[in-house]
Amino acid sequence: MALNSYPNDLVEAQRALHRTYEALAASRPRHVTALRRDLLRLSAVVLWHPFWSACPDSSLAARVELRRQARNRQARQAA
């Protein structure tokens, strides 16, 4: 499977994970407990997504590429 053929729901989960992490990293975040819960839930969603069991290359490089694509999509939508 090509590295650019990630399912949309997986990319969106990665985007949500990144946004949640950024919210937690902000100085004096609000609703810290809820953000931490969301971070754990989203991490599990990304880690255990069915795509990884069907993907012959579920290596670290594939996961890094997923993060890169999620950040790029977020940047494009913010522009």
Summary of the structure (lengths in Angstrom):
residues: 79
radius of gyration: 13.4
end to end distance: 29.7
largest distance: 41.5
contacts: 186
relative contact order: 0.20
helix: 73%
strand: 0%
